[in-house]
Amino acid sequence: MSKYSRLALSTTCAGFGILLGRYYERNNGQYRDTSIENLGKSSLTANDFFKDNESFGKNQAPISDTVRSFLPVSTVYASTQISRPPNRLQEILTFGVPSFDPLRPFENHVVLYDRRNRVPHWVFEHLKKEHVEKNDKVDRKSSDFTEDQAIHPFFRSTNADYKRSGYDRGHMAAASNHRHSQKAMDDTFCLSNIAPQVGKGFNRDVWNDLEKYVRALARKHRNVYVCTGPLYLPRLEPDGKVYIKYEVIGKNNVSVPTHFFKVIVMETDKGEFEMNSFVIPNQSFPENTPLKNFLVPVETIERASGFLLFDGVPKHRLKTINGKKV
């Protein structure tokens, strides 16, 4: 058998192996379903996009050489391009790329889920007046906290993790921000949108006040964009050293954030933008604590979280940040 015949045979075997592996993942692991009709209830990872041209269909643009360079040898070189040797990156990643944290699109919010900590990295919302207005057809009491079936079982949080933990199941995208449909409200009770929060004095008080403030802004502005998430901030300990320490709860070790952030961008009727950014420690506060006490520069949140936030807002149209003219 010639060298090329042997290579073609091994390529065919590799291809069947890949197809069988993908079939198993899609049929035995619900978290891997990335079909268009299940987009709203499945997780999207970077690996889901690392596919060869034919998997996109005839109407899709060809995959670029840049993206192709991330593909393992088994899916690119060994399939058809016998005359084109693999680059070094493909050789290193022959057996796949370690999976990425999943992006979870829901009906009216988007979650980037943190599988290590079993809470969101961040949650994004786009709110208008019609999303937050009272709706008799939508009942919060009909919504139940549920596990996110799109997340691999290794990395999910469960209701059992929160039971008798001393913490509330705190929403990142607030349920009452999504009153326009029962489905949108139900989505906010998915545990991928939840993080452990102190109950009295925080989740039921100052955090609730901040959520009400967001809805008030949505009623008076053309568009409101909100990014919410947890933070794990360092603290100076008695030994003079700085540590990042936080509790974990449940058998899945769900992380309890030390702080939470919320960044709000409002678009006015003139097409101008205003921004407010808050960081609140995950602890009890006295009733009616002013929200202005928690205003911080957005750069503080970006440095602590590792994310650039709203960097796509046109700078020349951003008029105020935390109430101060830019």
Phi, psi and omega in degrees: 000133183288166179301318182288327177295316179297319180295319179297319179295314180295325178296316180299316179298317178298318180299315178298322179298318180296315180298317179295321178298316179294322178297317180296316181300316184289329185263341181245352177229101186298335183292350182261359184287115183239025179292155184301318183291343178253016184302320183289347182232018179234162180266143177248126176240168178300325179298331180295338181265348181274072181234159180286167186308317189293336181286348179271344182092164186292335184273358181266153177291147179300149179290142184282160177296329180297310178292320180302329182294340178275348183285141177295158182305321186299334183260348181244289186296314186285351183274304185222335191267065183296326184278356184244107184293151180289153173276173187296324181297319178296322180294317181297322184260030183309319186259024172106162179261131175308137191296153182261160174298138187277145171266124186247103176275129174247185184301318185222017172206164181231136181242132162259112190269138179262100185290333180291317184263352178063031175219171177292151161287310177203161175227131180251140175227148170238115188243141172233173182304318184292342179283333189251354181289150179300137183221112183294343181275353181244125186235116179300328181294343178276352183267139179236145174292128183226150173294151176272104183292345179279348179267137178307138182304332178299331194244004181280152162266158180229163177298328179297330178297327183272339185298127180056026178277341186089002181240148173281157169274096189272128179285139168272305167273114185294140181301318184285357172281354189227057183273359185285341176206149179296323180297316180296320178292317179302322181302327183290346179268001173292135189293348173288349176259009191240147173217153180294126179230144171302137185281276182294130179090348177231276184303320184270359185228269188295322178292321176297322177298319180294321178295320177295323178298319178300316181293325176297321177294322180295331181285340186245355180243157179297313179217144173231129179244133186229133171238127185229145178186176180270159173226154177232095191259148181286157180216141178284125181261166182303336180280003178086359179259159181256130182230154165253111182234137175206153180281155169235150184232153174075171181291342178267004177055055177289127184286140176260108183298149176281332182214167172228147177241156172212122178246129186238130175241125181249135174256125181276173178295341178274000182080016176263163185237148173230149183227137171232139182226130186235145167228126182234127176298144181279075182206169182282138177235154177299152179300142178067026173297128183296135179295332181298340178295343187249008176291135179220159173298140181299332178298329178298317179292318181299316180295322183284326185270333185086013180236140168276130188246126175057034179287354176271356177293127180302121185298325183286348179253358177274110190263324180221149171229121183053040176082358181252138180297141180276000000 
